[in-house]
Amino acid sequence: MLKSKILKLLTVIGIIATMATAQEEEERWALFATINTQLDMPLFWGGNKITNLEFVNGTLPNGLTLNTTADEISGIPTKLGTFEFLLKGIGKMKGLICDDENCQEVEVEQPLLISVELFITEQAPKLVASLTGKNIDWEFPTAYTIGRNSGGIMFVATGAAPISFSLESGALPDGFEFSEGEVVEELGLWLYHISGVPSEVGKFEFTIKATNAHGSTTQKFEIEVFGVEPKIISDALPTFTLGKDSAIWSAVLVMGEDVKLSYEGTLPKGLYIRAGSGAWGWDEIEIWGTPTEAGEFPITITATNKHGTDTKVLMLRVIDPNSTAIKNTPTRKTTAVSFAGIRNGQINLNLQAGNYTAELYNLQGRLVGRADINATTGINATGLRTDNLGRGVFILNVKRAGNSVLRQKISVR
């Protein structure tokens, strides 16, 4: 799935009027637009349009300007390429301050520093198997388990809207079905999903065709459906950068039926790891934090179900961009914070006594809810409600003293 950086936002404590002097928080966005096509693109934070936009530095694409009256990037881009620039703005959203007994709704006004990576693409459609850049990292998923809901194979296309999709040749595994293409207006991309529950094992090659008013294109894809036995597909854990805050929600690719994951090994200082149930109902390995030491750290991953066990030693690497030397003196950190489910439309957390901030993001990295919690030891209601979110997958981020202590995908049904 499309992955974009989930960024830290200011903790709200006490009277919200103090937000007028809040420190700027950084957002990193990847956006897409089509050459020689009118663009009027607002930016959003917390579901609301960002206002008071200002240009800080960088290069806007030829033909585009920052419309400070409408608070939009506007114009007709006339040059292909990737353009990076920095904007300032004010984001507004409603938030909650909660104690043990009740919650108070407040309006948060947050100064933002927005790093934008804008891709100007051809008008003719183009299907891509991956999207990589400074602010985006997405790759077409290729492995699935028989009998397990795929969550949707996602294809991505650039080009002028609208774009239609069709199966040009080959065959999908039995159990998969086509769905309609949709445009993600905030990103400027077209998405197409194939969803379902595969009912046959094997490798499957097929070609997808994308068509719009300016032409058509085809792209060959290959996926593999694995059996019910546990199988660790990954050959390594993600690579982290020294001093850089990162979060990997599915750090290990594992196939099989009802697989339970566990790990052994020592993490570098500043990184956290969790093995447990993820948003789609099966176990995942999640790693997040800000590493403070470089090196190579072997972690043993074990996948188990009623059909067997698979074990693999995977290397986690932390690189120092300013040095070729590698240190290896790791110390493991753990956290007692855990997700305690959704009850009566409200997210609950298992916490130790103290003050926390809970944030909820959608999968595009947009903040959709937040609350401060004065917690007692045990299960605490966060005040974050899911009634109006609709069905889908969201990212729950919990912070204490400004540091993230839990990042987890949750499913709202």
N, C-alpha and C positions, 0 to 999 in steps of 0.2 A: 504494500500500500504506500500511497504517498506519505513520505515522512518529512516533516519539517521541524526545526528546532523548537522545543518547548522552553520558554524563557521565564526567568524569575521576575516577579512583579512585586511592587512595594507592599509590605505587610501593613494592614490597617489596624492601628491600635488607638483606642480612645476617640477623641472628637475628630470627625472627618474634616472639619474646617482647617485642620493643620495640613491637609493635603495641598494647600496652595503653595507650600514651600517644599513639597516632596521632591526627592531626587529623581532625575530622569531615569527611566528604565528602558533598556534596549530591546527591540524586536528585530528579528532577521527574517525577511520575506523573500520568496522567489515568486515572481509574477510573469505572466506571458501575455503577449499582444501580437497582432498580425500586421505585417507591413502594408502600407497604403490603405489602411482601414481606420475609420474614425474610432477614437478611444476616449471614453469618459469614465475613468476608473477611480471611484472613491476607495478609501482604505478604512478598515473596520477594526475595532478593539472592543472586546466584551459584547459583541453583537451590535454595537452602535458606531456610527460614522465618526471618524477622527476629524477634529476641527483644528483651526488655527495652524494649518500646515505651513511650514517654512522649509525652503531649500537650504541645506547646510553646505554640502560639497559633493563632488563627483561629477558624473557626466550623464545628462539626460539624452535619450535617443534623438536624432535629428527629427524635427517636426513635432516634438512633444514639449509641453511646458507644464509647469505647476500652476494650476488655476487656484490662486489663494482665495478668490471670492467664493467659488463653489467647493473648495477643498477637494479637488480631484486632479489626477494626472490626465491632461487633455491634449487632443491634437490628432494628427495623422502621421505615424512614424514612417520615415522614408528610407531608413537604413537598417539592414539586417545586422544582427549581432547580439552580444550580451553587454549590458550597461549597468554599472554599479553607481549608486548615489545614496546620500544620507539625507533624511528628512527629520524635522521636528514636528510635533503635534500634541494635541491634548485628547486623551481618551476618556470617555465617561461610561460608567456602568453602575448598576445597583449592586450593593453588597450587603452583607449581614455582619453584625457584631453580636456574639452570643455569649451567655453565661450558662450556669447550670439550669436556669429556670425559663429563660425566654430569649428571643432574638429581636434585634432592632434593625430595620431596614434603613440603609443610608445610601447616598450617592457618592461614588468614588470618582474623583477627577485626577487623572494621572498624567503628568508630563511624560512624553514618549520620545525616544530617539530611535528612528526606524531605518535600518540598513536594508536597502532594496536591491535585489538582483533581478533586472528586467530583461527577459529574453524576447527579442523581436524575430518572429518566424515568418516563413513564406505563407502566402494565402492558400496555396494548395495543401491538402492534408498530409500529415506525416505521422505514421505510427512509430512509437518508440518502445524499446524494451527496457530502457532505463533513463533516468533523468538525474544528472549530477551537476553540481555547481557549488558555489560558496555557501548557499543557503538552502540547498535541497539535495536529498539523496534518496532516490526511489529506484527499485529494481523489480522487474516482472517476476512474480512468484512462479516456481517451476515444480514444486513437490507437494503432494497431497496424500492423504491416507484414505483407503477404501472405507466406505461407510460413515465418514465423518464430514459434517457440513463444512464446505470449503470457505465460507465467509465471503466468497465472491472473487473470482479471478478478475483482475483489473487491467484493462488496456488503456493507454494514454495516447491521445492524438493532439497535435497542434495544427493550427490552420484556421481559416475563416469559418464562422458558424453560419448555418448548422452543418454538422457532420453526421453521416449515417454509417453504420457498420454492418458487415455481413460476413458469413463464413464462405470464403472463396473456394477452399479445397481442404481435403483431409477430414478427420472426424474427431469429435470430442468424446471423452469417456462417457459411457452410459450413466445417466443421472444428472449430467450437466445441462443447463438450459440457458438460452440467450435472454438478455434483458435489454431495455432501451438505453441508448446513450444519453448522457446528460452533461450539461456544461456547468462547471464550477466558476461562477462569475467572479468570485473574489480572487481566483488564481488566473483566470483566462485560459483554462484547459478544458478539453473534452474528455470525459471518462466513459468507458464501456465495461459492463460487468457480465461475467458468466458465472452463475451461481448454481448450487445444488449439492447433492451427495453422490460422489462417484461410486459405482457399483462393480467396477472391474479394474484389475491390476494390470499395469503395463506402461509402456511409453507411447505417447500420442503426439503426432505432428499434425499441425493444421495451419492454414493461412487465413488471416483476417484481412478484409478489404475495407478501407475507409474512403468515403466519397463526399465531396461538397461541390459547390458551383464552379470551382476552379480546377477540378480534376479528381483523380483517385490514386490510391497507392495501396500496396499490399505488403504484408510483413509475415514471415513464417515464425511460428512459435512452437515450442516443445515442452510438454509437461510429463511428469511421471507420477503414477499413482502406486503407492506402496501398500503392502499387506498389513495385517493386524499386529505383527511382531514389532517390538520396539527397535527403532533404527535411528542412530544419531547421524545426521547428514553433514553437519558442519565439520570443517577440518581445523578451525581455529576460532577463538573468541574475538570480539571486536578489538580494534586498536584504538587506544585513547591517547590524547595529547596532554602532556604535563601542564597543570594549571588551568586547563580548560574544562568548564562544566559541560557534562554530557549525560545523556540518558539513552540506553538501549533497552527497548521493551521486550524484544524477543531475541536474546543474544545467542541462542542455540536453536538450530533447526532440527526438530525431532519428528519422526513419523511413527505411527502405531496407534493401537486402540487403547484409550484410557491410560495413557502413559503417565507415570509419576516420576518426577525428576528430583535428583539430589546432587549435591556437589561437595567436594573436599578440596582443600587447598587454602592458601593464604593470599589475600588480596593486597594490592598496594595501598598505602595510606591514602585516605580520602575517597576511596571507592566503596560502594555498598553493593551487596548482591542479595537476591531473593529468588527462591525456587518455590513455585506454588501456582495455584489456579489463576489463569488469566481471563481475559474478557470473553473468549469463545468457549470456556468451560474445560479447557485442558491446561496442563501444567506448562509453565514457561520459566526460563531463566531471565531475570531482569538485572541489569547492572547500571548503576548511576553514581554520580558524584563528581568531585573535582580532584583528580589524582595529584598528590604532592611529591611523588617519587617516580623516577623512570625505571624501566627494567622489563624483564620477562618473567611471567608468573604462571606456572603450570597449574591448571585447575582440572580435577578429575570430575567428569560429568557421568552420572549413572541414570539410565532410563529403564524403568521396570514396569511391566504389566503382567497379567495372568498368563501371557504367552511366552514370557522370557525376560531376559535382561541384556542390555547393551551398555558397555562402559568404554569411555574414550577420554584420553588426556588431551585437553585443548589448551593452547598457549594464549594468555592474555598479555598484550604488549602495551606499555606506556612509553611513548617516544618524547624526547626532549628536543624541540625544534631548534634549540640553540647549541646543542652538543651532540656528538656522536658517541659519547660514553654512556654506558648502561649500568645503572646501579640496581642491586637486587637485595634489598633489606626490608621485605614486606612486613606489615603488621595488619592483622585482620580487624575489621570493625563490624559491629552488628547493631541492629536497632530493634526495639520491642514494639514499635508502632505497627499496627496491622489493620486491614480493612475488615469491618465487622458486618458488612452487608447493608442492604437497603430495606428499611422497615417503615411501612406506612408512608412511602414516598420520600423518605429522608435518609441520607447517607449517614452511616454510623461507623465510628472508628474505635479500636481498642488502643487506649493511650495510657501512658504514665502521667501522673499529676504534673501540670504545668500549662504554659500558654503556647498555643499552636495557631497556625493559619492553614486552612484547607482551601485549595484552589481546584477548580474543575475546568478542563479544556476539551474542546472537540478535537477530532483527529487532524484538523488543519492548523492546530496550535492556537486557536482563538479562545480566550478566556470567556467562559459562559456562566461562572458563578464563583463566589469566594465567601469565606466566613472566618472570623476569629473565634477561637475556642479557649475558654478558661476551663481546662480539663481536670477531672478527678481520675484517680487510677481505676481502670476498667473501661467498659463500653460507654462512649459518649456520643450523643446526637450532635452532628456538626452544624445543623441549620441549613445545609445545602439540600435543596429539594429537587427531585427529578420529575415532578408531575408535568411540568411544561416543556421538558426537553425533547420529548418524543423518543422513539426507539432508536437505539444506536450504541456505539462504543465511545467512551469518553476517557480522558486521562485524569486521574486523581493525583494531585501533588500536595503533600503535607510538609510544612516547614516549621521548624522550631529555632528561635534565635537567628532567623535569617537563613538557616541551612536546611536543605531538603532531607527529610528522614524517611519518606515513603513516596514512591512514584509507581503507580499501578494503573493498568487499564481496567475499567469496569464496564459491564454491559447493562444497559437500561432497556427493559422489555416492556 
